[in-house]
């Protein structure tokens, strides 16, 4: 079963905008049916696993001096 971004965001308790942005950057598993973004159950599990393991890239300090 394929889920829309709205359905996936609701199940993952994430913002739809975050999910769409990450999908557009290919930073999370997803698929496009034509131009429509969709997620499978396995995609949601992988996204949840990624969230538990933390970010792959360290965050920047945005110009702050430590």
Secondary structure by P-SEA (a helix, b strand, c coil): ccccaaaaaaaacccaaaaaaaaaaccccccccccbbbbcaaaaaaaaaaaaacccbbbbcccccc
